[in-house]
Amino acid sequence: MGLEDIFGKELKEARQLEKDYWDLADKYDLDRILGGDHFIILSNKRLSEDADHQKNDTSPWPGIKIHSPLSVEMYNVLKSNEFKEMLKKGEIDGIKVYLYDDPSTKHKEVTIYISLVSMPNLRKLLNILEDKGISIQPAMSSYYHQGYKMVLLNRIPIDPRTGVFVRYSTDFTGKMNIDDIKNIKDRMISNVDTRDIKNYFNQAIMIDNYITDKYRSKIDDQVWRTAADILTPRIVAVPRGWLLNNQYNLDEILGYSSTSLKDFYHKLLKNKDLKELSSPTIYTFIKLGGIDGTIVAYPNIIISYDWRDKKLEAYDIFRAKIVEYDLSNKEDLERISNHPEDELKAFLRYGTVIL
């Protein structure tokens, strides 16, 4: 057994990249984080501060992550002055680069972080990628159900040849401090009688399990990261027509999915083998939103549905809020995309949805 077998095979040129970016961070006051097998450079100071594991009360940092093997093309992107200028100016939030060749991380040896504030610069970044030989041609995986196209969000290839893909992240920092969910939990706890201590603790545990099963198991970025890494659970963007067609049994569909997702999430938290579980599904729909003139397409996670009053409860990823949609209201319906594949392709191809 040689040193390479013990420490892993170092990626060609990765150490030189680390040195280049260390120097860049020193010169332009960027934050740097050294891991055992990777390095991180962050230009977004707020993100860097909130990523500090000693801070537990920070809000979610949602956005998209562009992942890639450290191919020749991606190496040339990272070495280019144009890309470094974006990082220096804070036009993108940061990068993460693995230093060793590991089959479990091969698909994401390079990560580029793009939060909401950086979304207007996505087109500029895509142009740099294309200039360095990465062909921007988003390829959505999909399947049909009841005649409607269901689009998979687990891992969205934008250049299958070089292995570059995109995934949505519910929170770069992974802390799950969502005010709306915290308020729901606090209201439930406030209604528990504190005079019976044993009952109070039992009720508190039940409430925490309820919050975990209903919200965290769908929203936690650990789940979304796993979905990109091993392609399970399935994250599906459904069109408006499918929601309307299934509104009378949507609560049953969501309930069945939640049961299997709950088991998946608890095994994930305990680092248990996930292969023996049937793949659960996270249902989402696509919404368009404007950020400084850029029209972005992003998922809302469907939490629950009440067929009696036609109220759909969803989690808006980019606003980190629980929102309600009335499926009997025309204005609410128009906010839900009926063509998720087209809008996602346009967003990831041009950096904005052309309306």
BELGI-V630384 format. One record per residue. N is the residue number from 0. RES is the residue in one small letter. PHI is phi in whole degrees, 0 to 359 (999 if undefined). PSI is psi in whole degrees, -180 to 180 (999 if undefined). Layout:
# BELGI-V630384
n->N res->RES phi->PHI psi->PSI
n->N res->RES phi->PHI psi->PSI
This chain:
# BELGI-V630384
n->0 res->m phi->999 psi->124
n->1 res->g phi->264 psi->178
n->2 res->l phi->298 psi->-36
n->3 res->e phi->296 psi->-34
n->4 res->d phi->291 psi->-32
n->5 res->i phi->282 psi->-47
n->6 res->f phi->261 psi->-6
n->7 res->g phi->91 psi->156
n->8 res->k phi->277 psi->118
n->9 res->e phi->292 psi->135
n->10 res->l phi->293 psi->136
n->11 res->k phi->301 psi->130
n->12 res->e phi->74 psi->-4
n->13 res->a phi->295 psi->-38
n->14 res->r phi->294 psi->-37
n->15 res->q phi->293 psi->-38
n->16 res->l phi->299 psi->-44
n->17 res->e phi->301 psi->-45
n->18 res->k phi->297 psi->-44
n->19 res->d phi->301 psi->-44
n->20 res->y phi->282 psi->-28
n->21 res->w phi->298 psi->-45
n->22 res->d phi->296 psi->-41
n->23 res->l phi->298 psi->-43
n->24 res->a phi->297 psi->-43
n->25 res->d phi->296 psi->-41
n->26 res->k phi->286 psi->-35
n->27 res->y phi->244 psi->18
n->28 res->d phi->59 psi->44
n->29 res->l phi->269 psi->153
n->30 res->d phi->273 psi->141
n->31 res->r phi->230 psi->143
n->32 res->i phi->228 psi->127
n->33 res->l phi->255 psi->123
n->34 res->g phi->257 psi->177
n->35 res->g phi->295 psi->-35
n->36 res->d phi->234 psi->13
n->37 res->h phi->204 psi->169
n->38 res->f phi->227 psi->152
n->39 res->i phi->232 psi->134
n->40 res->i phi->239 psi->124
n->41 res->l phi->241 psi->127
n->42 res->s phi->264 psi->-18
n->43 res->n phi->272 psi->104
n->44 res->k phi->297 psi->-39
n->45 res->r phi->297 psi->-43
n->46 res->l phi->297 psi->-42
n->47 res->s phi->299 psi->-43
n->48 res->e phi->293 psi->-42
n->49 res->d phi->288 psi->-23
n->50 res->a phi->285 psi->-12
n->51 res->d phi->300 psi->121
n->52 res->h phi->291 psi->-13
n->53 res->q phi->281 psi->-15
n->54 res->k phi->261 psi->121
n->55 res->n phi->251 psi->-3
n->56 res->d phi->246 psi->25
n->57 res->t phi->273 psi->152
n->58 res->s phi->284 psi->161
n->59 res->p phi->297 psi->148
n->60 res->w phi->247 psi->89
n->61 res->p phi->275 psi->169
n->62 res->g phi->161 psi->-155
n->63 res->i phi->237 psi->152
n->64 res->k phi->242 psi->130
n->65 res->i phi->263 psi->119
n->66 res->h phi->251 psi->151
n->67 res->s phi->198 psi->148
n->68 res->p phi->297 psi->159
n->69 res->l phi->278 psi->71
n->70 res->s phi->282 psi->172
n->71 res->v phi->302 psi->-42
n->72 res->e phi->295 psi->-45
n->73 res->m phi->289 psi->-34
n->74 res->y phi->300 psi->-42
n->75 res->n phi->294 psi->-33
n->76 res->v phi->298 psi->-50
n->77 res->l phi->294 psi->-29
n->78 res->k phi->277 psi->-15
n->79 res->s phi->286 psi->146
n->80 res->n phi->295 psi->-34
n->81 res->e phi->297 psi->-43
n->82 res->f phi->292 psi->-43
n->83 res->k phi->297 psi->-34
n->84 res->e phi->297 psi->-41
n->85 res->m phi->300 psi->-41
n->86 res->l phi->292 psi->-45
n->87 res->k phi->301 psi->-39
n->88 res->k phi->275 psi->-2
n->89 res->g phi->73 psi->23
n->90 res->e phi->281 psi->-20
n->91 res->i phi->233 psi->163
n->92 res->d phi->274 psi->-28
n->93 res->g phi->164 psi->179
n->94 res->i phi->223 psi->157
n->95 res->k phi->226 psi->131
n->96 res->v phi->230 psi->126
n->97 res->y phi->279 psi->145
n->98 res->l phi->260 psi->-14
n->99 res->y phi->234 psi->151
n->100 res->d phi->278 psi->111
n->101 res->d phi->225 psi->121
n->102 res->p phi->306 psi->-31
n->103 res->s phi->286 psi->-20
n->104 res->t phi->241 psi->7
n->105 res->k phi->304 psi->-37
n->106 res->h phi->287 psi->-11
n->107 res->k phi->218 psi->49
n->108 res->e phi->294 psi->-25
n->109 res->v phi->234 psi->132
n->110 res->t phi->234 psi->134
n->111 res->i phi->246 psi->125
n->112 res->y phi->266 psi->130
n->113 res->i phi->227 psi->104
n->114 res->s phi->272 psi->-177
n->115 res->l phi->302 psi->-42
n->116 res->v phi->294 psi->-21
n->117 res->s phi->265 psi->-9
n->118 res->m phi->305 psi->-39
n->119 res->p phi->297 psi->-13
n->120 res->n phi->262 psi->3
n->121 res->l phi->298 psi->-41
n->122 res->r phi->301 psi->-42
n->123 res->k phi->298 psi->-42
n->124 res->l phi->295 psi->-45
n->125 res->l phi->300 psi->-37
n->126 res->n phi->297 psi->-39
n->127 res->i phi->294 psi->-44
n->128 res->l phi->301 psi->-45
n->129 res->e phi->293 psi->-37
n->130 res->d phi->296 psi->-27
n->131 res->k phi->264 psi->13
n->132 res->g phi->100 psi->7
n->133 res->i phi->264 psi->113
n->134 res->s phi->279 psi->117
n->135 res->i phi->275 psi->95
n->136 res->q phi->222 psi->82
n->137 res->p phi->305 psi->132
n->138 res->a phi->239 psi->101
n->139 res->m phi->277 psi->132
n->140 res->s phi->276 psi->141
n->141 res->s phi->206 psi->167
n->142 res->y phi->210 psi->164
n->143 res->y phi->257 psi->140
n->144 res->h phi->222 psi->121
n->145 res->q phi->57 psi->31
n->146 res->g phi->85 psi->1
n->147 res->y phi->252 psi->141
n->148 res->k phi->277 psi->122
n->149 res->m phi->257 psi->125
n->150 res->v phi->256 psi->131
n->151 res->l phi->271 psi->133
n->152 res->l phi->254 psi->0
n->153 res->n phi->309 psi->-53
n->154 res->r phi->211 psi->113
n->155 res->i phi->254 psi->102
n->156 res->p phi->294 psi->134
n->157 res->i phi->250 psi->-15
n->158 res->d phi->209 psi->91
n->159 res->p phi->302 psi->-30
n->160 res->r phi->297 psi->-46
n->161 res->t phi->265 psi->-2
n->162 res->g phi->80 psi->15
n->163 res->v phi->281 psi->131
n->164 res->f phi->216 psi->167
n->165 res->v phi->239 psi->146
n->166 res->r phi->222 psi->152
n->167 res->y phi->279 psi->142
n->168 res->s phi->241 psi->129
n->169 res->t phi->284 psi->-21
n->170 res->d phi->190 psi->114
n->171 res->f phi->301 psi->-35
n->172 res->t phi->273 psi->-17
n->173 res->g phi->69 psi->28
n->174 res->k phi->262 psi->-13
n->175 res->m phi->59 psi->30
n->176 res->n phi->270 psi->78
n->177 res->i phi->260 psi->117
n->178 res->d phi->303 psi->-45
n->179 res->d phi->299 psi->-41
n->180 res->i phi->288 psi->-39
n->181 res->k phi->299 psi->-42
n->182 res->n phi->295 psi->-39
n->183 res->i phi->298 psi->-46
n->184 res->k phi->296 psi->-43
n->185 res->d phi->297 psi->-40
n->186 res->r phi->297 psi->-41
n->187 res->m phi->294 psi->-43
n->188 res->i phi->297 psi->-38
n->189 res->s phi->296 psi->-20
n->190 res->n phi->269 psi->1
n->191 res->v phi->269 psi->134
n->192 res->d phi->292 psi->119
n->193 res->t phi->275 psi->-7
n->194 res->r phi->288 psi->-31
n->195 res->d phi->261 psi->97
n->196 res->i phi->300 psi->-45
n->197 res->k phi->298 psi->-46
n->198 res->n phi->296 psi->-38
n->199 res->y phi->299 psi->-47
n->200 res->f phi->295 psi->-40
n->201 res->n phi->297 psi->-43
n->202 res->q phi->294 psi->-39
n->203 res->a phi->297 psi->-40
n->204 res->i phi->294 psi->-43
n->205 res->m phi->297 psi->-40
n->206 res->i phi->293 psi->-42
n->207 res->d phi->297 psi->-40
n->208 res->n phi->295 psi->-39
n->209 res->y phi->298 psi->-47
n->210 res->i phi->297 psi->-41
n->211 res->t phi->297 psi->-48
n->212 res->d phi->292 psi->-40
n->213 res->k phi->279 psi->-39
n->214 res->y phi->247 psi->-59
n->215 res->r phi->298 psi->-38
n->216 res->s phi->297 psi->-22
n->217 res->k phi->262 psi->-30
n->218 res->i phi->261 psi->-30
n->219 res->d phi->305 psi->130
n->220 res->d phi->293 psi->-17
n->221 res->q phi->301 psi->-39
n->222 res->v phi->291 psi->-44
n->223 res->w phi->292 psi->-36
n->224 res->r phi->294 psi->-44
n->225 res->t phi->298 psi->-39
n->226 res->a phi->298 psi->-35
n->227 res->a phi->285 psi->-37
n->228 res->d phi->286 psi->-47
n->229 res->i phi->243 psi->6
n->230 res->l phi->65 psi->25
n->231 res->t phi->212 psi->142
n->232 res->p phi->291 psi->164
n->233 res->r phi->284 psi->131
n->234 res->i phi->252 psi->115
n->235 res->v phi->244 psi->131
n->236 res->a phi->262 psi->119
n->237 res->v phi->258 psi->148
n->238 res->p phi->280 psi->161
n->239 res->r phi->304 psi->-41
n->240 res->g phi->300 psi->-38
n->241 res->w phi->294 psi->-41
n->242 res->l phi->300 psi->-46
n->243 res->l phi->294 psi->-39
n->244 res->n phi->291 psi->-26
n->245 res->n phi->250 psi->16
n->246 res->q phi->294 psi->-23
n->247 res->y phi->277 psi->-15
n->248 res->n phi->232 psi->16
n->249 res->l phi->296 psi->-37
n->250 res->d phi->296 psi->-34
n->251 res->e phi->289 psi->-42
n->252 res->i phi->300 psi->-46
n->253 res->l phi->293 psi->-38
n->254 res->g phi->295 psi->-43
n->255 res->y phi->296 psi->-43
n->256 res->s phi->296 psi->-42
n->257 res->s phi->298 psi->-37
n->258 res->t phi->298 psi->-48
n->259 res->s phi->289 psi->-34
n->260 res->l phi->291 psi->-35
n->261 res->k phi->299 psi->-46
n->262 res->d phi->297 psi->-42
n->263 res->f phi->300 psi->-46
n->264 res->y phi->295 psi->-43
n->265 res->h phi->294 psi->-36
n->266 res->k phi->292 psi->-37
n->267 res->l phi->298 psi->-44
n->268 res->l phi->296 psi->-30
n->269 res->k phi->265 psi->7
n->270 res->n phi->57 psi->40
n->271 res->k phi->264 psi->166
n->272 res->d phi->295 psi->126
n->273 res->l phi->265 psi->-8
n->274 res->k phi->291 psi->-28
n->275 res->e phi->283 psi->-11
n->276 res->l phi->271 psi->141
n->277 res->s phi->293 psi->147
n->278 res->s phi->290 psi->117
n->279 res->p phi->283 psi->171
n->280 res->t phi->233 psi->133
n->281 res->i phi->258 psi->118
n->282 res->y phi->268 psi->133
n->283 res->t phi->225 psi->169
n->284 res->f phi->226 psi->160
n->285 res->i phi->263 psi->137
n->286 res->k phi->235 psi->149
n->287 res->l phi->259 psi->141
n->288 res->g phi->218 psi->150
n->289 res->g phi->258 psi->133
n->290 res->i phi->228 psi->103
n->291 res->d phi->51 psi->46
n->292 res->g phi->87 psi->-8
n->293 res->t phi->265 psi->129
n->294 res->i phi->264 psi->114
n->295 res->v phi->256 psi->148
n->296 res->a phi->250 psi->125
n->297 res->y phi->211 psi->158
n->298 res->p phi->276 psi->146
n->299 res->n phi->252 psi->130
n->300 res->i phi->275 psi->124
n->301 res->i phi->283 psi->121
n->302 res->i phi->265 psi->-52
n->303 res->s phi->202 psi->168
n->304 res->y phi->214 psi->136
n->305 res->d phi->247 psi->107
n->306 res->w phi->292 psi->-20
n->307 res->r phi->291 psi->-44
n->308 res->d phi->251 psi->8
n->309 res->k phi->59 psi->33
n->310 res->k phi->264 psi->124
n->311 res->l phi->256 psi->123
n->312 res->e phi->264 psi->129
n->313 res->a phi->221 psi->162
n->314 res->y phi->249 psi->117
n->315 res->d phi->279 psi->108
n->316 res->i phi->301 psi->-50
n->317 res->f phi->286 psi->-24
n->318 res->r phi->261 psi->-6
n->319 res->a phi->53 psi->49
n->320 res->k phi->223 psi->149
n->321 res->i phi->279 psi->128
n->322 res->v phi->231 psi->157
n->323 res->e phi->243 psi->142
n->324 res->y phi->236 psi->136
n->325 res->d phi->259 psi->111
n->326 res->l phi->287 psi->-3
n->327 res->s phi->261 psi->-1
n->328 res->n phi->256 psi->124
n->329 res->k phi->299 psi->-43
n->330 res->e phi->296 psi->-41
n->331 res->d phi->295 psi->-42
n->332 res->l phi->298 psi->-38
n->333 res->e phi->292 psi->-18
n->334 res->r phi->282 psi->-13
n->335 res->i phi->261 psi->124
n->336 res->s phi->294 psi->138
n->337 res->n phi->260 psi->-3
n->338 res->h phi->223 psi->64
n->339 res->p phi->299 psi->-37
n->340 res->e phi->298 psi->-47
n->341 res->d phi->298 psi->-43
n->342 res->e phi->288 psi->-37
n->343 res->l phi->294 psi->-42
n->344 res->k phi->298 psi->-44
n->345 res->a phi->297 psi->-43
n->346 res->f phi->297 psi->-46
n->347 res->l phi->278 psi->-13
n->348 res->r phi->269 psi->-42
n->349 res->y phi->247 psi->-5
n->350 res->g phi->81 psi->1
n->351 res->t phi->198 psi->156
n->352 res->v phi->271 psi->121
n->353 res->i phi->279 psi->113
n->354 res->l phi->261 psi->999
